């Protein structure tokens, strides 16, 4: 995936730069559901980061 495309998908919400789950899933070439399951199963790896 082109760097410019990724940068265009980063948005700012309440002064935080974020990327939406469906864009991340596309980046990693998985379904959104699979990405969310992986996060739930490995939540300790995401400590200190806001992931909803």
GUNU-417558 format. One record per atom (N, C-alpha, C): atom name; x, y, z; residue in one letter. Coordinates in Angstrom, 3 decimals. Last residue first. Layout:
REM GUNU-417558
(r "CA"; (X; Y; Z); "A");
...
REM end
This chain:
REM GUNU-417558
(r "N"; (-10.223; 1.205; 20.087); "X");
(r "CA"; (-11.653; 0.954; 20.299); "X");
(r "C"; (-12.222; 0.328; 19.057); "X");
(r "N"; (-7.399; 1.873; 21.719); "X");
(r "CA"; (-7.904; 1.076; 20.611); "X");
(r "C"; (-9.342; 0.730; 20.910); "X");
(r "N"; (-4.831; 3.744; 22.781); "X");
(r "CA"; (-6.283; 3.723; 22.734); "X");
(r "C"; (-6.699; 2.941; 21.506); "X");
(r "N"; (-2.153; 2.368; 24.580); "X");
(r "CA"; (-2.685; 2.865; 23.311); "X");
(r "C"; (-4.198; 2.792; 23.377); "X");
(r "N"; (-1.500; 1.204; 26.886); "X");
(r "CA"; (-0.958; 2.537; 26.653); "X");
(r "C"; (-1.429; 3.141; 25.347); "X");
(r "N"; (-1.471; -2.050; 25.496); "X");
(r "CA"; (-1.564; -1.192; 26.678); "X");
(r "C"; (-0.887; 0.145; 26.404); "X");
(r "N"; (-1.344; -3.900; 23.534); "X");
(r "CA"; (-1.891; -2.606; 23.163); "X");
(r "C"; (-2.019; -1.671; 24.356); "X");
(r "N"; (-0.570; -6.224; 24.623); "X");
(r "CA"; (0.343; -5.618; 23.642); "X");
(r "C"; (-0.097; -4.213; 23.248); "X");
(r "N"; (-2.789; -6.939; 26.077); "X");
(r "CA"; (-1.600; -6.471; 26.802); "X");
(r "C"; (-0.582; -5.824; 25.856); "X");
(r "N"; (-4.574; -7.984; 24.204); "X");
(r "CA"; (-4.798; -6.625; 24.704); "X");
(r "C"; (-3.577; -6.083; 25.446); "X");
(r "N"; (-4.906; -10.145; 22.471); "X");
(r "CA"; (-3.561; -9.664; 22.797); "X");
(r "C"; (-3.598; -8.263; 23.377); "X");
(r "N"; (-7.551; -10.591; 21.959); "X");
(r "CA"; (-6.747; -11.718; 22.452); "X");
(r "C"; (-5.368; -11.288; 22.931); "X");
(r "N"; (-8.352; -8.114; 20.927); "X");
(r "CA"; (-8.924; -8.607; 22.191); "X");
(r "C"; (-8.072; -9.722; 22.790); "X");
(r "N"; (-6.861; -8.118; 18.540); "X");
(r "CA"; (-6.612; -7.099; 19.567); "X");
(r "C"; (-7.136; -7.576; 20.913); "X");
(r "N"; (-8.036; -10.256; 17.191); "X");
(r "CA"; (-6.605; -10.295; 17.511); "X");
(r "C"; (-6.263; -9.292; 18.605); "X");
(r "N"; (-10.631; -9.293; 16.863); "X");
(r "CA"; (-10.397; -10.498; 17.664); "X");
(r "C"; (-8.941; -10.568; 18.101); "X");
(r "N"; (-10.141; -7.145; 15.119); "X");
(r "CA"; (-10.665; -6.881; 16.463); "X");
(r "C"; (-10.469; -8.079; 17.384); "X");
(r "N"; (-9.278; -8.591; 12.838); "X");
(r "CA"; (-8.401; -7.610; 13.484); "X");
(r "C"; (-8.849; -7.350; 14.919); "X");
(r "N"; (-11.597; -10.021; 12.235); "X");
(r "CA"; (-10.372; -10.741; 12.591); "X");
(r "C"; (-9.400; -9.814; 13.311); "X");
(r "N"; (-13.355; -7.933; 11.524); "X");
(r "CA"; (-13.682; -8.838; 12.632); "X");
(r "C"; (-12.428; -9.561; 13.136); "X");
(r "N"; (-12.154; -6.933; 9.230); "X");
(r "CA"; (-12.221; -6.102; 10.432); "X");
(r "C"; (-12.477; -6.962; 11.662); "X");
(r "N"; (-10.024; -9.300; 7.587); "X");
(r "CA"; (-11.348; -8.740; 7.839); "X");
(r "C"; (-11.300; -7.933; 9.132); "X");
(r "N"; (-6.816; -8.267; 6.262); "X");
(r "CA"; (-7.672; -9.159; 7.041); "X");
(r "C"; (-9.045; -8.513; 7.159); "X");
(r "N"; (-4.639; -6.645; 5.366); "X");
(r "CA"; (-5.294; -7.619; 4.490); "X");
(r "C"; (-6.033; -8.702; 5.267); "X");
(r "N"; (-3.658; -4.548; 6.720); "X");
(r "CA"; (-3.113; -5.857; 7.079); "X");
(r "C"; (-3.745; -7.000; 6.290); "X");
(r "N"; (-5.211; -2.536; 5.505); "X");
(r "CA"; (-3.752; -2.445; 5.473); "X");
(r "C"; (-3.109; -3.807; 5.733); "X");
(r "N"; (-7.770; -3.347; 6.236); "X");
(r "CA"; (-7.390; -3.342; 4.824); "X");
(r "C"; (-5.869; -3.318; 4.680); "X");
(r "N"; (-7.592; -2.903; 8.976); "X");
(r "CA"; (-7.847; -4.255; 8.476); "X");
(r "C"; (-7.454; -4.359; 7.005); "X");
(r "N"; (-7.291; -0.123; 8.987); "X");
(r "CA"; (-6.208; -0.978; 9.485); "X");
(r "C"; (-6.363; -2.404; 8.968); "X");
(r "N"; (-9.809; 0.577; 8.011); "X");
(r "CA"; (-8.624; 0.934; 7.236); "X");
(r "C"; (-7.422; 0.102; 7.680); "X");
(r "N"; (-11.445; -0.344; 10.036); "X");
(r "CA"; (-11.583; -0.951; 8.716); "X");
(r "C"; (-10.437; -0.575; 7.783); "X");
(r "N"; (-10.621; 1.275; 12.235); "X");
(r "CA"; (-10.403; -0.169; 12.228); "X");
(r "C"; (-10.499; -0.779; 10.836); "X");
(r "N"; (-8.916; 4.347; 11.434); "X");
(r "CA"; (-10.111; 3.567; 11.704); "X");
(r "C"; (-9.862; 2.078; 11.494); "X");
(r "N"; (-6.371; 5.922; 13.153); "X");
(r "CA"; (-6.717; 5.251; 11.912); "X");
(r "C"; (-7.884; 4.328; 12.234); "X");
(r "N"; (-5.516; 9.135; 14.587); "X");
(r "CA"; (-6.044; 7.772; 14.622); "X");
(r "C"; (-6.255; 7.239; 13.213); "X");
(r "N"; (-4.166; 11.519; 16.662); "X");
(r "CA"; (-4.132; 10.974; 15.311); "X");
(r "C"; (-4.521; 9.503; 15.380); "X");
(r "N"; (-5.938; 13.706; 18.699); "X");
(r "CA"; (-5.251; 12.416; 18.623); "X");
(r "C"; (-5.299; 11.942; 17.175); "X");
(r "N"; (-7.560; 15.911; 19.014); "X");
(r "CA"; (-6.110; 16.121; 19.031); "X");
(r "C"; (-5.311; 14.820; 19.085); "X");
(r "N"; (-10.090; 14.791; 18.491); "X");
(r "CA"; (-9.731; 15.318; 19.815); "X");
(r "C"; (-8.218; 15.384; 20.007); "X");
(r "N"; (-8.836; 13.159; 15.790); "X");
(r "CA"; (-10.028; 13.251; 16.628); "X");
(r "C"; (-9.572; 13.672; 18.013); "X");
(r "N"; (-7.640; 13.042; 12.569); "X");
(r "CA"; (-7.417; 13.598; 13.897); "X");
(r "C"; (-8.756; 13.764; 14.609); "X");
(r "N"; (-6.665; 10.191; 10.563); "X");
(r "CA"; (-7.508; 11.352; 10.856); "X");
(r "C"; (-7.215; 11.837; 12.269); "X");
(r "N"; (-5.185; 8.555; 7.959); "X");
(r "CA"; (-4.992; 8.964; 9.351); "X");
(r "C"; (-5.799; 10.238; 9.565); "X");
(r "N"; (-5.400; 8.277; 5.289); "X");
(r "CA"; (-6.394; 7.583; 6.117); "X");
(r "C"; (-6.222; 7.873; 7.600); "X");
(r "N"; (-3.244; 9.505; 4.165); "X");
(r "CA"; (-4.562; 10.108; 3.935); "X");
(r "C"; (-5.642; 9.475; 4.798); "X");
(r "N"; (-1.217; 7.710; 4.806); "X");
(r "CA"; (-1.239; 9.023; 5.453); "X");
(r "C"; (-2.593; 9.703; 5.292); "X");
(r "N"; (-1.891; 5.636; 3.027); "X");
(r "CA"; (-1.930; 5.423; 4.475); "X");
(r "C"; (-2.030; 6.755; 5.201); "X");
(r "N"; (-1.411; 6.916; 0.586); "X");
(r "CA"; (-2.748; 6.399; 0.883); "X");
(r "C"; (-2.906; 6.207; 2.386); "X");
(r "N"; (1.325; 7.404; 0.790); "X");
(r "CA"; (0.396; 8.537; 0.707); "X");
(r "C"; (-1.029; 8.101; 1.028); "X");
(r "N"; (2.415; 4.814; 0.692); "X");
(r "CA"; (2.530; 5.621; 1.908); "X");
(r "C"; (1.539; 6.781; 1.912); "X");
(r "N"; (0.541; 2.181; -0.787); "X");
(r "CA"; (1.311; 3.406; -0.945); "X");
(r "C"; (1.283; 4.243; 0.338); "X");
(r "N"; (0.856; -1.174; 0.000); "X");
(r "CA"; (0.000; 0.000; 0.000); "X");
(r "C"; (0.899; 1.233; 0.000); "X");
REM end
